[in-house]
Amino acid sequence: MKKYYPGIPDEHFERGAVPMTKEEIRAITMSKLRMEDGLVGVDIGAGTGSITVEMALQTPNGKVIAIETNEAAMDLIRKNLSLFRLHNVIPVLGKAPEDLDIVEPVDRIVVGGSKGNLPQIVEWIAGHLKADGIVVGNFIVLENAVMFIQGLKAAGFDCETIQVSVARGRSVGGVTMMEGNNPIYIVTGKLNKEEEIQ
């Protein structure tokens, strides 16, 4: 099997008209997520499945559940899973958290989209993430990032927040011009162990 590293180039994925998390953001997300082999992960608002693929490649003996509401996006997820020859992913067409039929606690969660359900998703995370688990949320909208942070903190999580702005060079008339992508808020949550012990 071909070896892939976090931050797989964008052009390796089928994209269609569905927005995709750019490779630099995926590289940082995977660094924060600390995905390991044998773990169970959930990708909420999976879009094209680019982060789903990154997660699944890191846990060949585990599994990833990818939930997405958009049928066109779900088709892309399946195409990308086929492209990367991944068989450890369970695609779910539906809305989180009500269509996530998961009983056992999970190890890692990524939130890439919420469809207005962010408070309910945070509540689900608090009830389903293992004590030593990690959740990472990627947000383009400040208010959603704040809502996510506040919800996690209220549930006993410690949060780290970074903002990432990536500019990519392109050739214009023999010179290089930098074009910026939208800044992204990346929020990483872990349970506060000291608070848990008390």
N, C-alpha and C positions, 0 to 999 in steps of 0.2 A: 504494500500500500504506500502511495506517495506520502512523503512527510510534509505537513503544513505547519506553519508557525502562526501565532496569533497576529491578526491584522492581515488576513488573506487579501490580496489585491482585488479591488472592486470588480475588475473586468472578468474575474473568474466566476462570477455569479450571473445567473439569469435575473434580470431586473424588471423588465416590462415598464409599466407606468406607476409601479408601487414605489414609494420612497424607501431608500435603503440606508442603513447606518453605515457611514463611510469607514474605510479600513483603519484610519488612525484612531477613530473613536472606538472601534471594535477592539483594537490592540490595547487601549487603556482599560476598557471595560473588562477584558479577559484578565488583565493584570490584577485589577481590583477583585475580580471574582474568585481567583485562586482555584479554578476548576481542576479536579484530580480524577484519575481513573477510578471507576467503581462508584462514583457519586451519582446522585439523582438530581437533575436540574429542571427548572421550569422557565420557559421564555414566554412572558406575557406581552401580547401585542407583537407577535413575531414578525410581521411584515413580510419581507421576501425570504426570511429564514436565514439571513446572513449570520446573525448571532447564534441562532439555533445550531447551524453548521459548526461554528467555532466551538461551541460548548460540547457538541457531540463528538468532535474529533479528539477532545481532551479526555473523554470518558468512554472509551470503546467498550468497556465491560460494565458500564452503568447505563443510564438512559436519560433522555431529555423529552419533556412534554412541551410541545409548542402550541400555544393557543392564539388564534387569530379570527377576527369576525368577518373579514373580507374574503369572498370566495376567489377573486382573482389573485389575491395575495396567497391564499392557501394553495392554489395551483402552482404558484412560483416556489413556494416552500417545498412542495413535492418534487418539482423539477430540480431544485438545488440539492435536495437529499439524494436524488438519483445521480446527479452530476458527480457528487462526492462519494457515492457508493456507501451511503450511511443507512444502517438498518437498526439503529438504537434510538430512533426518534418516534414519538407518538404524536402525530399531528391532530389537533382538535379544532374543528370549525365551530366557533362559539364565542361567547363573551365571558370574560373573567369578572368576578370569581364564580358566578353561578354555574357555569358549564365546566368547571374544573372538578372532575369526579376523582379527587385524590384523597385517600384516607390517611396513608402513612406520611409521616413528616419527611420533608425533602431537605437536601443539603445546600442547594444554590438556587437563587431566583434572580432573573433579570426582568425589569419592567421597561418596555420600550414604548408602550401605548396603553391607554386606560379607557378610552371611549367614555369619559365622564364618570367612571366608576372608581376613581382613585381612593377615596376613603374606604370603600368596601374591599378594594384590593389590599390596602395596607392592613386592614383587619384580618383578611385571609392569610396574609404573610405572617402576621403575629401568631396565628394559630397553627400554621403548617411548617414553618421553618425550624429546623433543629436548633438546639441551644448553641451549637458551635457553627451554625450556618452563616452564610453571607448573602445579602441582597444588594443588587446594584440597579439603580434607576437612571435612565438617560432621558433628559428633558430639554426641549427647545424653548419651552415657555416658563418664565420665572415663577409665576404663580403656582404652577403644578409642582415645580421643584420644592417650593416652600411648603406646600400642602403635604408633600411626601415626607419631608424632613420632620415637620411638626407631628404627623401621624406616627412615624417610627419612634420619635423621642417619647411620645405619650405612651407607646407600647413597651418602653424600656430598652430601646436600642440606642447605641452610640452611633453618631453619623459623621462621616467625612464628606465634604462637598468641594468639588473643584469645578472651574469653568474652563472649557477647552475651546480655543479658537485656532482653526487650521487654515492656512493659506497655501494654495498650490500654484506653482509657477507654470505659465504657459508662454510659448514663443509668439511674439508679436513683432513682425517686421525685423527679425533678426536679434531682438532683445527679449529679455524675460520679464514678464509682468506677473505680479502676484495677485491671485484672485482668492478672496476669502470665502470660506463656507460659514454658515450660521454658527454662532457660538453655542456650545452644548453644556448643560449642567450635568455632571456625573456625581450621583449621590451613592455612597457606600454605607450600608448599615450592618452592624453586628450587635448582638445582645450584650447589654452591659452586665458583665460577669459579677462585678462587685455588688451591683443592685440585686442580681439574682441570688447571690449567697445570703444576703440579709433576708 
